[in-house]
């Protein structure tokens, strides 16, 4: 396993996105799982609720390390976007829902193709899905990243 990147090394906009996402993610992921359970007409026993909490914690840990590493990577070297990482990080919750025997919901062709492993449609499609603070930080980070790339290309004469 690679050495974790220190959050303290993140620049202003990546750090703001990291802080907003890591603050919102556990509660948001729990709410998504509960919404899926309610829609299926299924409740949880105390033991299952504890298992959901463990799955959310596992997903949040994976997301936190992955997001920090991604945001610490130079913008020209980033090969994944943060929303994709958030969707991929929910695998433990996906497995938990599957262990309950829940039928995956109907997903459209785009969702199925773009997010084949997110069979329960857990992951966020846009920053706003996780709330206003995450939306604002995500939009600001995207603008910062675009400005950084454009500034570099102009400096290279491209």
C-alpha positions as CSV (number, residue, x, y, z in Angstrom):
1,X,0.0,0.0,0.0
2,X,1.3,3.5,-0.8
3,X,2.2,6.0,1.8
4,X,-0.7,8.2,2.7
5,X,-0.6,11.8,1.5
6,X,-0.8,14.5,4.2
7,X,-3.9,16.6,3.9
8,X,-1.7,19.5,5.0
9,X,0.0,19.4,1.6
10,X,-3.2,20.2,-0.4
11,X,-3.6,23.6,-2.0
12,X,-6.5,25.9,-1.0
13,X,-9.2,24.7,-3.4
14,X,-8.3,21.0,-3.3
15,X,-8.3,21.3,0.5
16,X,-11.7,23.0,0.6
17,X,-13.1,20.2,-1.5
18,X,-11.5,17.5,0.6
19,X,-12.9,19.0,3.8
20,X,-16.4,19.5,2.4
21,X,-16.6,15.9,1.0
22,X,-15.1,14.1,4.0
23,X,-17.4,16.0,6.3
24,X,-20.5,15.2,4.3
25,X,-19.8,11.7,3.0
26,X,-20.5,9.4,5.9
27,X,-24.0,10.9,6.7
28,X,-24.8,11.3,3.0
29,X,-23.8,7.6,2.3
30,X,-25.9,6.4,5.3
31,X,-28.9,8.4,4.1
32,X,-28.5,7.0,0.5
33,X,-28.5,3.4,1.9
34,X,-31.5,4.1,4.1
35,X,-33.3,5.7,1.2
36,X,-32.7,2.5,-0.9
37,X,-33.8,0.3,2.0
38,X,-37.0,2.4,2.5
39,X,-37.8,2.3,-1.2
40,X,-37.4,-1.5,-1.1
41,X,-39.8,-1.7,1.8
42,X,-37.1,-3.2,4.0
43,X,-36.1,-2.2,7.5
44,X,-33.0,-3.1,9.5
45,X,-32.4,-5.1,12.6
46,X,-30.0,-3.6,15.2
47,X,-27.3,-6.0,14.0
48,X,-27.9,-5.0,10.3
49,X,-27.8,-1.3,11.3
50,X,-24.4,-1.9,13.0
51,X,-23.2,-3.7,9.8
52,X,-24.4,-0.7,7.7
53,X,-22.4,1.6,10.0
54,X,-19.3,-0.6,9.5
55,X,-19.8,-0.6,5.7
56,X,-20.1,3.2,5.7
57,X,-17.0,3.6,7.8
58,X,-15.1,1.3,5.5
59,X,-16.3,3.3,2.4
60,X,-15.5,6.6,4.1
61,X,-11.9,5.5,4.9
62,X,-11.4,4.3,1.4
63,X,-12.8,7.5,0.0
64,X,-10.8,9.7,2.4
65,X,-7.4,8.1,1.4
66,X,-8.3,8.0,-2.3
67,X,-9.6,11.6,-2.4
68,X,-6.5,13.0,-0.6
69,X,-4.2,11.2,-3.0
70,X,-6.1,12.3,-6.0
71,X,-6.3,16.0,-4.9
72,X,-2.6,15.9,-4.1
73,X,-1.8,14.8,-7.6
74,X,-0.8,17.5,-10.1
75,X,-3.8,18.4,-12.2
76,X,-2.0,17.4,-15.4
77,X,-1.5,13.9,-14.0
78,X,-5.0,13.3,-12.6
79,X,-6.6,10.4,-14.5
80,X,-9.8,10.1,-12.5
81,X,-12.3,12.7,-11.3
82,X,-13.4,13.0,-7.6
83,X,-17.0,12.1,-8.3
84,X,-15.9,8.8,-9.9
85,X,-13.8,8.1,-6.9
86,X,-16.8,8.8,-4.6
87,X,-18.9,6.3,-6.6
88,X,-16.2,3.7,-6.5
89,X,-15.7,4.1,-2.8
90,X,-19.2,2.9,-1.9
91,X,-18.5,-0.7,-2.7
92,X,-18.7,-1.9,0.9
93,X,-22.2,-0.4,1.2
94,X,-23.1,-2.0,-2.2
95,X,-22.0,-5.3,-0.8
96,X,-24.0,-4.8,2.4
97,X,-27.2,-4.0,0.4
98,X,-26.5,-7.1,-1.7
99,X,-26.1,-9.3,1.4
100,X,-29.7,-8.3,2.3
101,X,-30.9,-9.7,-1.0
102,X,-32.1,-6.3,-2.2
103,X,-33.0,-6.1,-5.9
104,X,-31.0,-3.4,-7.7
105,X,-33.2,-0.5,-8.9
106,X,-33.8,0.1,-12.6
107,X,-31.0,2.3,-14.0
108,X,-30.9,4.1,-17.3
109,X,-28.4,3.1,-20.0
110,X,-26.0,5.9,-19.3
111,X,-25.8,5.1,-15.6
112,X,-25.3,1.4,-16.2
113,X,-22.5,2.1,-18.7
114,X,-20.8,4.9,-16.8
115,X,-21.1,3.3,-13.3
116,X,-21.3,-0.5,-13.8
117,X,-20.3,-1.4,-10.3
118,X,-22.8,1.0,-8.6
119,X,-25.7,-1.4,-9.1
120,X,-27.8,0.3,-6.4
121,X,-27.2,3.8,-7.8
122,X,-25.6,4.9,-4.5
123,X,-23.0,7.3,-5.8
124,X,-23.5,11.0,-6.4
125,X,-24.1,12.1,-10.0
126,X,-23.2,15.7,-9.2
127,X,-21.7,17.7,-6.3
128,X,-25.1,19.1,-5.4
129,X,-26.3,15.6,-4.5
130,X,-24.1,15.8,-1.4
131,X,-25.3,19.2,-0.3
132,X,-24.7,22.9,-0.9
133,X,-21.3,23.0,0.9
134,X,-19.9,20.1,-1.3
135,X,-21.5,21.7,-4.4
136,X,-19.8,25.0,-3.8
137,X,-16.4,23.4,-3.0
138,X,-16.7,21.1,-6.1
139,X,-17.6,23.9,-8.5
140,X,-14.8,26.1,-7.0
141,X,-12.3,23.2,-7.3
142,X,-13.3,22.5,-10.9
143,X,-12.9,26.2,-11.8
144,X,-9.5,26.3,-10.1
145,X,-8.4,23.1,-11.9
146,X,-9.5,24.5,-15.3
147,X,-7.8,27.8,-14.7
148,X,-4.6,26.0,-13.7
149,X,-4.6,23.8,-16.8
150,X,-5.4,26.8,-19.1
151,X,-2.7,29.0,-17.5
152,X,-0.1,26.2,-18.0
153,X,-1.1,25.6,-21.7
154,X,-0.9,29.3,-22.4
155,X,2.5,29.5,-20.8
156,X,3.5,26.6,-23.1
157,X,2.2,28.6,-26.1
158,X,-0.6,26.2,-26.7
